Amino acid sequence: MVPLAAEAAKVRMLLATPLRGVADLVADMHTAVEAAVGPCVVGDGDGFPAEAASALEEEGVAVLQLLLKSLSLSYSPELGLAPFLAPLLLLVAHGAGSAALEAGGGSVTREALRGQRSDLFNCVCACLGRLSPALMAGKPWGMPVTATVQGQVHVPAQPPNQALLLWLWVLLRYLQPALALHLQAAEPPLSVRLGRALTSLLGTHTDAAAHLRLIELCLFSIPAEVAFPRAHTPVLLVCLLARGKESLLAMPPDSLLPAFTQLRLSTPREAQLLHEEACAAHASLPHGLAAAVADAWAADQPMPPPYSVAWLQGDELDPSLHTPGRLRRWVVDLRPEAEHKRGCFALTRHLPPAEATRPEAKRPEVREAVRAELREICDDGGVAPALLTSGDPRTDKGTPGLGAQLVREIVDEFLADGFANLGVLQGSGFHALSLEQRSAMLVSDDVAPDFSSPGQTDRLAGAKAAAERAKAEAAKAGEKLTRVFSFGRKPARSKAAGEGGTP
């Protein structure tokens, strides 16, 4: 067992080590404490005692210096530590015997706060250990790959966490496409503010009571043995942006930054509702998108740049998985005619390369007509589009007949039209589907079944029977859509409709 005197010597040596960015830390802590306690007064006026606020600031700086020095990190405002810590300081102040603060007429001594320093430090470490393991591991900005003479090595990145911000924009385009395109006009300063909101658990946008409620809900309402859902904080931020959607969309680009700063949660009830909204949105995310956002948040491995929209997995289009909260997908098949005939999903609009690449004057009109058809279906609720390509849509090889650039244009057009929950499914994903899934999901499939294992014949028969039942149920459920819409041709105008009839 290490002697206590030896541990004390290590702590003294650690405290004597200079910290880079300490001036920024002092300034940020002053701003965060001021925002948490409200107006400060000297003497007996109404408000939070200025002497107590100063003591809280000093205590917060001391705790964060010890934490950062122990992690061999410099202070950066992008860490979000000051706004995250400030509400916790208020709890410590009350624990230090400052009951008079609640009445607005007393103060708390620096000596009393110092007596609670170890408890505060342990509390902060426990919170950050749940919220941001990457920070507690000393690499909050990720680990990009850098080429050296000896080969590729992983080195800690500089702030901010670029991979996390890139995936945050993908998440925002998935849940709020129109808002995402509008906010991108305020780049890059907005990304800096978004990053601080993430790392502080929205501490930059909450009053003290609301922030403490978020900490309780996000970090301590789940059992200790259950891992913290790492994608939850980015989803929280997107839901906060969605709350201010109308006002943000009405702002010109040069006013978006201050408008974003004014989005706030004032009460514990508001924090509770936002947390519930985020839980529902998180449950509806595609598996690949949720996993990628979580990996970016963990920052423990290099991540390739994301595509502009979410990846979908083949089994996410399985009708049997359409439980409450899950979307039904209508597929826009961008594969060549031969691939489409070999196998396509039941709810599909085929847009072959020959149709999508008509002469320049006609091409946008064709794609616009497809989006208009899908708009009526998606607006009916519970349905979202999925683009299907032969392979990787980022390569010309994966998009035969179209090319990666044209596919990206098609994606951007769907986003500009406000199609939420848009995703891309690579056709190569068909190979990952089981025999039962192929039979249930595909209209036709020329892939020969594998009879090498015992019982496979019975499985195939059972799968086909289940597929027939699923298609019959889908036909009944989609009867209204079928009457309203025909992808093959436009319904003939009835004679009774006259000139004002519906086409």
N, C-alpha and C positions, 0 to 999 in steps of 0.2 A: 504494500500500500504506500502510495506517495505521501510523504509527510506534508502536513498542512503548510508549514513554513516554506517548503519548496514551491508549492502551488502559489502561495502569496508572492513569492519572488518573481515567478513567471508573469503573474498578473501585473505587478509593478513595472516589469520590463515592457510588457505589452502596452501599458498605458503611456509609457515614456516614448514610445515609437510615434513619430509624426504621421498624421493622416493627411493624404492629399484631398483637397476639396473641402477642408473644414470650414472655410468661410462661406461656401455655398450651403453647407449643412446648417450653420448657425442661422443664416438668412431664411432658409426653408422652414426650419423649426419654428422660428418666430412667426412666419406667415401661417403655418399649420395650427399652432396653438391659438393664435388670434382668431382664426376661423372657427376653431372648436369651442372657445369660451365666449366669444362675442365681444362687445365693447368693454374695454378695461378702464377703470377709474382709479385715481389716486385719492386716498382718504376715505371718507364715509359716503361717497356718492353711490347712486344706484348703478350696479354693474359688477363685473368680475374684478376683484382687487388686482391692480397692476403688479404689486409685489408678488402675489401668488402666481400670476402668469409668468413672470420672469423666472421664478423658481422652477416651474414646470418646464420651461424652455431649457434651462441649464441641465435639468435631470434628463430630458430627452436627448440632448446632445451628448451627454456623458454615456448613456446606454448605447446609443448608436455608434459612438466612437469605439467602444469596447467590442461591439459586435463586428464592425467592419474590420478592425485591426485583427481580430481573431480569425477572420476569413481571408485576410491579405487582400482586401478590396479597397479601392478608393471610393470616396463618396461621389455620387452623381445624382442630380435631381430625377433622372429617369428611373432610379430605383424605387421611387415612390414611398420611401421609408418614413419621411417626416409626416405626411398626411395620414399614413397608416397608423403611426404611433400616437399621434396627438389625442384621439379619443381615449386610448388606453391610459394616458397620463391622468385624465380626469378621474378614472376609476381609482388609480393609485392615490390621487390627492384625497379622495373620500376615505380610502382605506388608511391613510396616514392621520386620520383624526380631524379632517377639515369639514365637519358637519356644518359649520357656520357658512361654508361656501354655498351650500344649497339655499340658504336664506339670503345670500348675497351680502352678508355683513362681516365676514371673517376672513382669515387668511390661513395659510399653511406654511410652516417653517421649512427651511431648507434641510434642517437636521432631521425632521420627520420624514421628508421625502427620501433622504439618503438611506434611512433605515429600511425603506421598501425597495431599494434599488435591485437587490438580488431577485426579489419576487418579480419585479417588472422585467428584468433581463430574461428570466426563465419563461415568463409569459410570452414575451416577444419571440423568443426562439421557438417555443411550442407553436405559436401561430404561423410563423414563417416556415417552419418545418412542414406544416400541412399545406400551406398555400403555395410556397415556392421552394421546392427541394433544390432547384437549380441555384438559387441564391445561396442557400445554406451549404451548397457544395462548392461555392466560390466561382461559379461560372454562369451568372445570370443572363448573359447575352448570347449564349449558345456556344457551340464548338465547331466553327467552320473548318474546312480542309484547306491547308496552305501548302503549296508546292515548294519543296526545298531541294537542295543538292542531294540530300539523303533519301528523298522521296516525299510522299504526302504525309503531313503531320496534322494533328488536331491542336489548335491553339485557341485560347479564349478570345472571343470577339470583343469589339468595342460597342458601347451603347449606341443606339437601342438594339433590341433583339429583332433584327430584320426579318428573320424567318417567321417569327410570331406575327409581326405586322402584316406581312404578305398574306398569311393564312387568315388573319382577321379580315382583310378586305375580301377574300374569297367567301368567308362566312357571311359578311355583310351583303355581298352580291347574291348569295343564296337566299337569305331571309328577307332582305329589303333592297332589291336591285335598283329601283329608281333613286332611292336615297343614296346608295353607294355611288352611283354615277355622278350625282350632284355633289357629294362631299369630296370626290376626287379632284374637284376644281380648286380645293383649298390645300392641296398637297404642295410640299411636304410638311409645312408646319403643323398641320392637323395630325399627322401620324405621331409626332412627338407628344402631343397632348393625349392622344389615344393610348400611347404606350404608358404614360404616367398614370392614366386612369386604370389601366390593367394591373400594373405592378402594385398599386395602392389599394386594390380591391374596391375601386370606385371611391376611395377616400378623398379624391380631389373634387368629387361631385356629391358629397353627402354631409349633412349636419352630424354632429357627434352621436346623437342618440340613434340615428338611422344607420350610421356606420357600425356602431357596436352591435346592432341587430343583425346586420349582414355578416359580421364576424361570427356571431353565434350560430346563424343559420348555415353558413357555408363551411365553417371549420369545426364546429363542435356539435352540430345536430345529427351527425352521422357517427356510427361507432368508430372507435379508434383503430380497430383492425380492418376497417374498410378504407380503401384508398380514396383520397380526395379526387373528385371528377375534374381533371385538369382543364377540360374544355369549358367548364362552367363559368369561369370569370369572363372569358371573351364573349360568351353568349349573354351574360349579364349586361355587358357594355352595349352589345347590339340591341338588346331590349330597351335599354335606356335611350339610345338614339331613336328607336322606333317610337318611343313616347313623345319625342319632340319632332316627329317627322314633318308635320304640317308646317310648323314654324321654320324648320330648317330648309325645307323645299322652297319656301317663300323668300329666303335670304339670297342676296347676290353673293358671289364667291368671296368678295373681300370682307363680308360680314359673318361668314360661317364660323370663324375661329371664336370670336366673342360670344356668338349664339350658342356654340357647343359648351363653352365655359359656364354659361348660365343654367344648363340643365342640372337640376339638383334633386336629391331625395331629402325631404325635410323631417319626416317622421318615421318611427319604427314600422308603422303600418304600411307606408309606401315602400319601405325596404322589403317587407314581407311579400307584398304583391309582386314586386319586381322579381324576387327570388322564385316565386311560383311560376311567373311567366317564363323565366329562363329555364326552369326544370321542364316545362312542357315543350319549349322550343328545342331543348337539348335532346329530348326523347324522340323528336321527329327527324333529327339529322341523319343523313346517310352514314353508314358505318365508316366509310373511308374518310369522310370529311371530319367527323368527330375524332377519329383516331389521329388524323394529321394535325388538327388543332391542338390536341393533347400532347403530341410529340413535340410540336413547336413550343408549347408552354414548358415542357420538361427540359428542353434545351440540352439534352444529354447526348445528341448525335447530330452530325451534319444532315441537312435536309435540302433536297433539290428544290428549285423554284416551282411553285404550284402552277397549275393551269388556271385559266381565268374563272372557271366554274368547278363545281364539285364533281368528283368521280363517283360513279354509281357501280354497284356490283350486280351481277346477273340475278342473284337470288332476291334482290330487293324489288324486282318486278314480279315476283311470284304472287299470284292472286291469293294464295292461302295465308300470306303474311300481312294482308291488308287488315290489320287490327285497328281499333280506334286510335287516332293520333297519327297513323301512317297514311301516306299519300298513295293514291292510285296513279300510275304513270301511263301517259299516252306517248307513244314512241314516234319520233320523227326519224325514219330510217334513211340515212344518207349513203347507204352502201349501193354498189352496182346492182343491176337487175338480177344477175345470176345468183348473187349471194342472198338477195332478198327472197327469191323463189325457193331457195334451199331451206330457209327457215326464218320466220319473222314472228314477232310477238303479236298477241291477239288484238291489242289496241294499237294499231300502227297506221301512220300516214307515210307512205313511201315518197321520198323526194330524191329520185335517182340523179346521179351526176349529169345525165343527159338533159334532165329538166332544169336542174339548178344552174347549169352553165350555158344557158341559152345566150344569144347575143347580148351585149352589154346593156342595151336599152330595155331588154325584156327580163333580164335576170332578177333585178330587185322586185319587179312586179310579181314574179312567180313566188318568190320567197315571202313576199308580203301577203299574198293570198293564203299561203299555208298558215302563217301566223294568225290571220284573221279567222280562219277556220278553227284553230286551236283555242283562240281567245274565248269563244263562246262556250266551249267545253270546260276550259279551266276556270272560268268565272262561275260556273255552276257549283264549284266547291269540291274539295277533296281530290282534285286531279291536277297534276303538274306534268310539264313536258320533259321528255328525256331524249337527247340526241344520241343516235346510234351510229358509230363509225366502224369501219372494218377492223381497224387496229388503233394504234396510238394517234390521236388527232393532232399531235404536235409535229408529226412527220408526214411527208408526202406519201411515203410507203404505206402508212396506216390509213390514208384517205384517198384511195385510188379513184381517179376521175375527177376529183375535186381539188385536192391539194390542201395543205395545212392552213395556208393563208385564207382561202375561201371559207373553210370551216370556221376559222376564228371570226370572220365577218358575220357568218350566220349566227354564231353564238352571241356576238355583240348586238346584233339586231334583235334577238330575243330579249336580251337584257334591257336594251333601250326601250322596248315595248312594255317593260315592267313585268315580265314573266318571273314570278317568284318560284323558288325551289327548283330551279333549272339544274339539270345534271347531264353528264356525258357518260355513256356506257360504251366501252370498247367491245367490238364484235368478237374479239378473241376471248372475251369472258364467257361465251357460250360453252367453251370447252370445260369450264369449271362447274357447269350445271350437272346435277345428277339426272339419271334416266327419268325419274318421276317428275322432276322440275321441267325437263324438256317437254315431256308429254303434256304437262299442265299449262305451260306458258306459251308454247310455240304452236302456230297454226300448222306448219309443216316442218319436217326435219328429216333430211336424207342421211343423217349419221346412223350407220348400222348399229343396232344394239349388240351388247356383249353378252353372249350366252355361255361364257367360259366358267361361270360359277354356278353351283346348284341353286335352284329356286329362282333363277333370273327370269325364266319364262313366266312364272306366276307373278313376279314383280312387275313385268312389263304389262301383263294383262290388267293387273290391279291399277297400274298407273294410267293406262288408257281409259279404264272405266272412271277413275277419279277425274281425269281430264274432261271427259264428256259431261260429267255432272257439273264441273266448274264452269265449262263453257255455256251450259244451259242456264246456270244461275247468272252468269255475266250477261247473257243475252237478255234475260228478264230485267236485270238491273239497268241495262243500257238501252232499254226499249225507247225511252224518251229521247235520248241522245241520237239514236238511230233515225227517229222520225224527223228530228230537227235538222239533222246533218247527213250529208252523204259525201264522202271524200271522192267517190268515183266521178260523179257528175252533179251538176246543179239540178234541183227538181224543176220540172216544167211549170211555167206560170199557168195558174188555173184561169179559165175564161171568166169565172165570176169575179176574180180579183181585179180585172180591168187594169187601167194604167197605174192605179195606186196599190196593186196587189203586192204580196210578199214574194220575192224571187225564190 
